[in-house]
Every structure is written in C-alpha cells, then in structure tokens.
Amino acid sequence: MNTENIQLQSGFNKAEAEQSVVSSERSRHSSIRGPYRKGLKTGSFAIYNLSSAVPGNTESYIRSLTFAGHGYPPWEAVGNVRRPANHVRYGVGIGDVGVTIAMGGEFHFHYNIFSSEDDPIQHLGTPTKFKPLRPGLDPTEVRFQSDYFPPGTVIASKGVAVTRISESPMELSLTSSAREGGVLLLEHGASRQDLISTDRVRAYVKEHALDIYRYLNEYSLEGINLPNGSLYIVTGFDKAPSYKMAFFPNKPRRAGKKASISYNNGKWGARQGFAAHQFNPTPEIEQSAVFLRGIRVALSEELWAKHLGVEPIEVLPYSNLLTSPILGFRSRILARWDWIRNPAAMPRLRARRRGFHPSTILLEILLLVTPQAQIAMVEDSVWQSVADGCEGTLPQIKRLIKEILLTHEIRNNDGVVTLVPLMPEARRTPRSFKEKLLTLVSKKRMTPEELAYSRLSGFFSSRQTKPIRLT
C-alpha cells in the first residue's frame, strides 16, 4: 500500500488533541442517563462527558457532518488496513459487522453476515455459533446509484462559507468563524448503495445479537471490552475513489478564531486553523466509504449483566458531547473563554474515550421506556429522516430526538424494540403530547413515545460524579 496517497497533513497535533479534555467546572463528566440512574455504581453503556469546550480534534469533523443527512462520516474512511486485500481495496460491504470507535471514528470490520465461515474475508474469525445469512445477498436487494454525488461535490457543515473560484480546474476557498466545523470534498463524486429492505438483517441480528457481542468483546481489536451499543451492521454506504477531508479547529485554543483553507490543483493548499488529509486511489485501494449507514444494536442491561458483565461507572468508556453553540454571540464569548483557559492543558480522564454516535442515546431511551425488551435496534435512516444540517450539539440532538418521537412509533416486537416511521397523517404534534401529559388524571396509560417525551429533559440531566483523572 502506498501510504503517500493517504496524507495526514500538518495542522493537527494528535498528542495535544488527546489531552484536550475540559475541567470539572465546565464538564461534570456525567452520565447522560440522568436522575433515575443516581447511585448507579456499574453499567454497560458508555457515559458522556458534557462539555462546553471544543476539543480541537477529529471529533469536530464527525460531529459537524453527522447531521448532514447522509449517515455516519468516518474521518478515517480507508479504515483499519489489517483486513483482507479485497476488503481494503473496495471498502466496506453490506452485511459487515463491526464497531465505529476510536478518535477518528473509523469502522473496525470483523466479519460479514452474508459470507461463509471459510470465506477469506472472515480472516478475523466468526462467532462460535456463526451461521451465515441465507439466502445470500442478491443484487436485486440493493439500490445502487453510481453518480449520487456528482464530481466537485462539497459537503460543508453549518457556518462554513464555500467560494468556488474556478470550476476547471477546480479551485475553492473555504472560511468560517464558527467554533468548529468539517468539510468533505469529492472531486470525482461518489456512488451510493443501500439495502432496499433491512428486514432480513434485523431478523438475523435479533437471533444472534448476544453471540455477536460475546465475539466482539472476546476478539476486540482494541484489546478491551466494548460498551453496550457498539455493535454496528452496515446496510448502506457512499463510496468515492478519492476524497479530501478537513476540520477545524486544529487546536482547542483556536476555537472561534477565523479558519480558512484553499483547494487547487487537486489538493489542499494554504490553511489557517484547519487540519486536513486526502486520499487518491492506489492499486491497493480503489475506493473508500465516506459515509456509512447501518443498524446499531444494544442489549438490555439485565441481559448484558448476565452474560457479559458490567463495569464500574468510573472506568466506563466515555464520549464527548458538546453542550454549547458553535455559532452566534454566546459561541464567541465561549471561544474567548476557551482561549483564556486553554482546555488542552486540563487533566485527562482515566476512562477510555470513544467516538460518538447519536444512535446510542436512542438505544438507551428505547430500553428505558420498554423494560420488557431484550434488544434495541436503531437504523441510521431514523436520524436521516430528521437531519437538517445542524451542528451536533446537545441542544440540537435533544430537538431532533423530540422530532423523532413525534414522527416514529416505538414498537416492541417479541422483545426487540425499534423505531418505526409513522405515515404523515398519523404523526403527532408537540401540543398533542403536552396535552396528554397534562391530562394524566384520565388514568390512561402513557404510550412509550409519550413516556420518552416526558422523560427527555430528565434523561439529559447531568449526574454528579467524581471523575478519576490521570495524574
């Protein structure tokens, strides 16, 4: 593999970024689970570090483009290269089982549910009770569009101004004064593939979810136990032969300062405050997935505790959740405060940091309001249905979750709880929910959607804990 074609260009100090964690005054390193979890000593889900400070690393790219409406945007699109040559060459496939983890949020592939046990693609092995999904994947089950993103497509997060100086040759100027943002440039466009129906995959996961989690934790590529909600099955993707990615700020103290980057002659040019990398095809790698779509799966706390064990809250993995805006007057005040405090110098948490995926929040909510369920599944299409290009901050995530609860039904089918989209005429309104919640004297039992809606504020309330810090 020619590593010269995968260029992590200057402007991103990885060591400094990993030390970018806010102080307890800004972030109480609290569980997102809220007051009903107070006193909890162990758990299976990762916890959330609620922070008002921008960390200045690849999280900004993922958070900024997650709600662009195309799926999950890994910063490391090529992914783990310790895979069979053909898998590296052509990228992820439908039915791939793995996890989206680590600072770059790359997809760690383990095996494919449609491939036989002796297929070379299963080089990492398969679960003990593995049975491939039969019949195998038929081309008629997949919707394919070769030119979904036309050449020259630029996908930029909110607050990024894109100026096209020239179309041929392509020359761009990108600027922003937001506190963070991300940009994906597809100079040769990208194709899109999606399963037309995920019914067969969901039925398979229902039967094998526990075995898959046992396998993932036994053969974790990280060498550590994975938290609940990590399991991800690919059902669609957007693939590009080449791509250019960039994010800002490249350092925590640059959050809110004007950032700029140029593109010309097929590569990134002069930049200020941006970190960027790019990929061009090689004989070893012909295309990579710049967006992933799939199903994220979680087990109930009881099932997890019985078969996989739980960990103390203090050492559970955590993800950063940005609580403050990236645009507007308040964001400028916070940017100045970031510069004064220098969050890069703050002590780090001892726990393991993981990439954030909004579906893990919904998984916990589903299991909370349907305690009889053993498995929860959330498809990325749920988020796509409400994505409006907003920044991925906590207030915006709460707003989108409310929208999801108004437009979807929480359905428990034989112990598996999912979100099913409602027909337009059946969708609810915030007023109808509030009226129902204010008329509980009617003795009517609340639906799971109403229960989730009523508990949403408390669900996000921070729980005071004493973080274990590195010394």
JOVEN-V505900 format. One record per run of one state. SS is the DSSP state (H for helix, E for strand, L for the rest). FROM is the first residue (numbers start at 0). TO is the last residue. If there is no record, write none. Layout:
ss=SS from=FROM to=TO
ss=SS from=FROM to=TO
This chain:
ss=L from=0 to=1
ss=H from=2 to=4
ss=E from=5 to=7
ss=L from=8 to=12
ss=H from=13 to=17
ss=L from=18 to=33
ss=H from=34 to=36
ss=L from=37 to=40
ss=E from=41 to=42
ss=L from=43 to=43
ss=E from=44 to=44
ss=L from=45 to=45
ss=E from=46 to=50
ss=L from=51 to=57
ss=H from=58 to=65
ss=L from=66 to=70
ss=E from=71 to=71
ss=L from=72 to=83
ss=H from=84 to=89
ss=L from=90 to=94
ss=E from=95 to=100
ss=L from=101 to=104
ss=E from=105 to=111
ss=L from=112 to=118
ss=H from=119 to=121
ss=L from=122 to=137
ss=H from=138 to=140
ss=E from=141 to=148
ss=L from=149 to=151
ss=E from=152 to=155
ss=L from=156 to=158
ss=E from=159 to=166
ss=L from=167 to=168
ss=E from=169 to=175
ss=L from=176 to=179
ss=E from=180 to=185
ss=L from=186 to=188
ss=E from=189 to=194
ss=L from=195 to=197
ss=H from=198 to=217
ss=L from=218 to=226
ss=E from=227 to=227
ss=L from=228 to=229
ss=E from=230 to=239
ss=L from=240 to=241
ss=E from=242 to=247
ss=L from=248 to=250
ss=H from=251 to=253
ss=L from=254 to=257
ss=E from=258 to=263
ss=L from=264 to=265
ss=E from=266 to=271
ss=L from=272 to=272
ss=E from=273 to=278
ss=L from=279 to=286
ss=E from=287 to=298
ss=L from=299 to=299
ss=H from=300 to=306
ss=L from=307 to=309
ss=E from=310 to=311
ss=H from=312 to=314
ss=L from=315 to=316
ss=E from=317 to=321
ss=L from=322 to=327
ss=H from=328 to=340
ss=L from=341 to=341
ss=H from=342 to=344
ss=L from=345 to=347
ss=E from=348 to=348
ss=L from=349 to=351
ss=E from=352 to=352
ss=L from=353 to=357
ss=H from=358 to=368
ss=L from=369 to=373
ss=E from=374 to=378
ss=H from=379 to=383
ss=L from=384 to=392
ss=H from=393 to=406
ss=E from=407 to=412
ss=L from=413 to=414
ss=E from=415 to=420
ss=L from=421 to=422
ss=H from=423 to=425
ss=L from=426 to=428
ss=H from=429 to=437
ss=L from=438 to=438
ss=H from=439 to=441
ss=L from=442 to=446
ss=H from=447 to=458
ss=L from=459 to=467
ss=E from=468 to=468
ss=L from=469 to=470
